[in-house]
Amino acid sequence: MFQKLKSISIKKCLKWISISVFFLLICIIVSNYWIINSTKSKLYTDIENIPTNDVAILLGASKKTARGNDNLYFNYRIESAANLYKAGKIKHIIVSGDNHKKEYDEATDMRDALISLGVPDSCITLDYAGFRTLDSMIRCLKVFKQKNITVISQEFHNQRAVFIGNYYEMDVIGFNAKDVPSQYSLKTRVREYFAKFKAVIDLYIIHKQPKFLGEEVRINV
């Protein structure tokens, strides 16, 4: 009798686990579809066609990979930001990155790389508290007081950033930096499916806020 009840209990557990996993997969698929389709009209790949904004936000990436190689995500974002500046499509760049420990400073690395490509230091503002894309976008609005903004990153990342900007009623467009080879970024691609789902949860269910806000920072352009 006990064995029979135990067998029934296990079957019920497996059934509910299967239902839960199926429901989670549906939510992930719907979230990704929603974000990708609601933002595609605001993403650009051609510098000549992208509208002009005074300020851009360059989303952070580490300069080096875990193996110590150059990070192509970083390099391509920097090149895109410098090219937009030189083309007169932006006048000022907020570099927003992670600086959770002393020896890891995405914002300073991005600034130095931009300067090496001819962007003046006076046209760059550092945001050291861009721990997540959500933090970067909300801080752009609430700390740096920028509502009309160009986001610079790879397409999959811009989709999520623009989606967050739309939620906060920002007038945001994205410039898609050159993408990296698919074999280079499999882990990032898989993680992005879950990141888009989490963005929906953060915005519409738990109303997630940045880790830090702080005092207002004025940008003069």
C-alpha positions as CSV (number, residue, x, y, z in Angstrom):
1,M,0.0,0.0,0.0
2,F,2.8,2.4,1.0
3,Q,4.7,1.6,-2.2
4,K,1.6,2.3,-4.3
5,L,1.0,5.6,-2.6
6,K,4.7,6.5,-3.1
7,S,4.4,5.6,-6.8
8,I,1.3,7.8,-7.2
9,S,3.0,10.7,-5.4
10,I,6.1,10.5,-7.6
11,K,4.0,10.5,-10.7
12,K,2.1,13.6,-9.5
13,C,5.4,15.3,-8.8
14,L,6.8,14.5,-12.2
15,K,3.5,15.7,-13.8
16,W,3.7,19.1,-12.0
17,I,7.3,19.5,-12.7
18,S,6.7,18.8,-16.4
19,I,3.8,21.3,-16.4
20,S,6.0,23.9,-14.7
21,V,8.9,23.5,-17.1
22,F,6.5,23.7,-20.1
23,F,4.9,26.9,-18.7
24,L,8.4,28.4,-18.1
25,L,9.5,27.6,-21.7
26,I,6.3,29.3,-23.0
27,C,7.0,32.4,-20.9
28,I,10.6,32.6,-22.1
29,I,9.5,32.2,-25.8
30,V,6.7,34.8,-25.4
31,S,9.1,37.3,-23.6
32,N,11.7,37.0,-26.3
33,Y,9.1,37.4,-29.1
34,W,7.7,40.4,-27.4
35,I,11.0,42.2,-26.9
36,I,12.4,41.4,-30.3
37,N,9.3,42.5,-32.2
38,S,8.5,45.6,-30.2
39,T,12.0,47.0,-30.7
40,K,13.0,46.1,-34.2
41,S,11.8,49.4,-35.7
42,K,14.1,51.3,-33.3
43,L,17.3,49.5,-34.1
44,Y,19.8,50.7,-36.8
45,T,22.9,49.2,-38.4
46,D,23.7,52.0,-40.9
47,I,25.3,55.2,-39.5
48,E,23.9,57.2,-42.4
49,N,20.3,56.3,-41.6
50,I,20.3,56.5,-37.8
51,P,18.7,59.7,-36.4
52,T,20.9,62.1,-34.5
53,N,20.9,62.3,-30.7
54,D,23.0,64.5,-28.5
55,V,23.8,61.7,-26.1
56,A,24.5,58.0,-26.4
57,I,24.9,55.3,-23.8
58,L,27.5,52.7,-24.5
59,L,26.7,49.5,-22.6
60,G,29.5,47.8,-20.8
61,A,31.6,44.8,-21.6
62,S,34.8,43.5,-20.2
63,K,37.9,44.4,-22.2
64,K,39.3,40.9,-22.0
65,T,37.7,37.5,-22.0
66,A,38.1,35.0,-19.1
67,R,41.0,33.5,-21.0
68,G,42.7,36.8,-21.4
69,N,42.0,37.4,-25.1
70,D,40.6,40.6,-26.5
71,N,36.8,40.7,-26.1
72,L,35.2,41.3,-29.5
73,Y,32.0,42.5,-27.9
74,F,34.0,45.3,-26.3
75,N,36.0,46.1,-29.4
76,Y,33.1,46.3,-31.8
77,R,31.0,48.5,-29.4
78,I,33.9,50.9,-29.0
79,E,34.4,51.1,-32.7
80,S,30.7,51.8,-33.2
81,A,30.6,54.5,-30.6
82,A,33.6,56.3,-32.1
83,N,32.3,56.1,-35.6
84,L,28.9,57.6,-34.5
85,Y,30.7,60.4,-32.8
86,K,32.9,61.2,-35.8
87,A,29.9,61.1,-38.1
88,G,28.2,63.7,-36.0
89,K,25.3,61.4,-35.0
90,I,26.1,61.8,-31.3
91,K,27.9,64.5,-29.3
92,H,28.4,62.9,-25.9
93,I,28.8,59.3,-24.7
94,I,27.9,57.9,-21.3
95,V,30.0,54.8,-20.8
96,S,28.1,52.6,-18.4
97,G,29.7,49.6,-16.9
98,D,30.4,47.4,-14.0
99,N,32.9,48.5,-11.3
100,H,32.0,46.1,-8.5
101,K,35.7,45.7,-7.5
102,K,38.8,47.8,-7.8
103,E,40.6,45.6,-10.4
104,Y,37.5,45.4,-12.6
105,D,36.5,48.7,-14.2
106,E,34.5,48.5,-17.5
107,A,33.7,52.2,-17.6
108,T,37.3,53.4,-17.4
109,D,38.5,50.8,-20.0
110,M,35.7,52.0,-22.4
111,R,36.7,55.6,-21.9
112,D,40.4,55.0,-22.5
113,A,39.5,53.0,-25.7
114,L,37.3,55.7,-27.0
115,I,40.0,58.3,-26.4
116,S,42.5,56.2,-28.3
117,L,40.1,56.3,-31.3
118,G,39.8,60.1,-31.2
119,V,36.8,60.8,-28.9
120,P,37.7,63.7,-26.6
121,D,37.7,63.0,-22.9
122,S,35.4,66.1,-22.4
123,C,32.7,64.2,-24.5
124,I,32.6,61.2,-22.2
125,T,30.8,60.7,-18.9
126,L,31.6,57.6,-16.8
127,D,28.8,55.6,-15.1
128,Y,30.5,53.2,-12.7
129,A,27.2,51.7,-11.5
130,G,26.0,50.0,-14.7
131,F,25.9,46.6,-13.1
132,R,23.1,45.4,-15.3
133,T,21.4,46.7,-18.5
134,L,18.4,47.7,-16.3
135,D,20.6,49.7,-14.0
136,S,22.3,51.5,-17.0
137,M,19.0,52.5,-18.6
138,I,17.3,53.7,-15.4
139,R,20.3,55.6,-14.3
140,C,20.5,57.2,-17.7
141,L,17.1,58.6,-17.2
142,K,17.1,59.3,-13.4
143,V,20.7,60.2,-12.7
144,F,22.0,61.6,-16.0
145,K,18.5,63.1,-17.0
146,Q,18.7,61.8,-20.5
147,K,15.4,60.8,-22.1
148,N,16.3,61.0,-25.8
149,I,19.2,58.5,-26.1
150,T,21.0,56.3,-28.5
151,V,22.0,52.9,-27.1
152,I,25.2,51.3,-28.4
153,S,25.7,47.5,-28.2
154,Q,25.1,44.3,-30.2
155,E,21.6,43.8,-31.6
156,F,20.5,41.2,-29.0
157,H,21.6,43.5,-26.2
158,N,20.0,46.6,-27.7
159,Q,16.7,44.8,-28.0
160,R,16.6,44.4,-24.3
161,A,17.9,48.0,-23.5
162,V,15.4,49.6,-25.9
163,F,12.6,47.5,-24.3
164,I,13.5,48.8,-20.9
165,G,13.7,52.4,-22.3
166,N,10.3,52.0,-23.8
167,Y,8.8,50.9,-20.5
168,Y,10.1,54.1,-18.9
169,E,8.8,56.2,-21.8
170,M,12.2,57.2,-23.0
171,D,12.7,58.2,-26.6
172,V,15.4,55.6,-27.3
173,I,17.0,54.1,-30.4
174,G,19.8,51.6,-30.7
175,F,22.8,51.3,-32.9
176,N,23.8,47.7,-33.5
177,A,27.5,47.2,-33.2
178,K,29.1,44.5,-35.4
179,D,28.1,41.0,-34.1
180,V,30.7,38.4,-33.1
181,P,30.9,34.9,-34.8
182,S,28.2,32.5,-33.5
183,Q,30.8,30.0,-32.3
184,Y,32.4,32.7,-30.2
185,S,29.2,33.6,-28.4
186,L,27.1,30.4,-27.8
187,K,27.0,30.9,-24.1
188,T,26.0,34.5,-24.4
189,R,23.3,33.7,-26.9
190,V,21.7,31.1,-24.6
191,R,22.0,33.4,-21.6
192,E,20.2,36.1,-23.5
193,Y,17.0,34.1,-23.8
194,F,16.8,34.0,-20.1
195,A,17.9,37.6,-19.7
196,K,15.0,38.8,-21.9
197,F,12.5,36.8,-19.8
198,K,14.0,38.3,-16.6
199,A,13.7,41.8,-18.1
200,V,9.9,41.3,-18.4
201,I,9.8,39.9,-14.8
202,D,11.9,42.8,-13.5
203,L,9.8,45.5,-15.2
204,Y,6.2,44.2,-15.0
205,I,6.2,42.0,-11.9
206,I,8.8,42.9,-9.3
207,H,9.5,46.4,-10.5
208,K,13.3,46.0,-10.0
209,Q,15.3,49.2,-9.4
210,P,19.0,49.9,-9.8
211,K,21.4,48.9,-7.1
212,F,22.5,52.5,-6.8
213,L,21.0,55.8,-8.0
214,G,22.7,58.7,-6.2
215,E,22.8,62.4,-7.0
216,E,21.9,63.9,-10.4
217,V,24.7,64.4,-12.9
218,R,24.4,67.1,-15.5
219,I,25.6,66.5,-19.0
220,N,26.3,69.7,-21.0
221,V,26.0,69.3,-24.8
